[in-house]
Amino acid sequence: MTIYFITTDRHKMTEQVQQRIKILESFNAGISWQSKTHEQKRKRLFWLSTAHLVVTLILLFVLLWFTTRAILGIEVARWDKMGLLVLMSVSFFLRAPAYFVGYLLQKNIQRTQAHKVNLDVKLTEELAETISRMNSRKRRILLMLPSVVLSVAAILQVFELNSYWSVFRYFTLFYCFFFIVRTILEVSTVNRIFKKVNSVG
């Protein structure tokens, strides 16, 4: 009888672990995995997120520098040549947060597999709701909209077809702060739930 209860508890815990891993893996980081293991995914996301965050920080600093100076009227002429830099920045700004959040989630899979997390049902539901919100189509459209507008404007400027480019100095500055706030909110949201999830270990 004792053996039966031990087996039942282990089976239940295994199901909880599998459910938690499935939820963690449901986050859409924008990568095609092609049947990679959790460890391979974690390593790939580590290097992708590290590289993208380093480049993103550099691009963010340069973009803020030239945008602010253009708004202040110091280097307006140089702003006219910033179309390609803006386009490149948007590309990195879109991917860097998703890669970093994806890495944090893959890292937590390791803890889950080692049973170093709190497998409480309510916490699992909260985690599922959090990731579901981050994956929602409505949210992704709202995040993509300013990126698409700025990308189209930058492409037109590269080919010297954007007569309204001077106005996008202000939109670009807004976009930079939008990216900073978005990244902080996403990472803090994940860390908040992980603080609860990792409370047992």
Salt bridges, closest charged atoms under 4 A:
GLU15 OE2 - HIS11 NE2 2.96
GLU25 OE2 - HIS38 ND1 3.01
GLU25 OE2 - LYS41 NZ 2.80
GLU39 OE2 - ARG42 NH2 2.70
GLU39 OE2 - LYS43 NZ 3.92
GLU75 OE1 - ARG69 NE 2.63
GLU75 OE2 - ARG78 NH1 3.43
GLU126 OE2 - ARG192 NH1 3.05
GLU126 OE2 - LYS196 NZ 3.08
GLU186 OE2 - ARG139 NH2 2.02
GLU186 OE2 - ARG182 NE 3.26
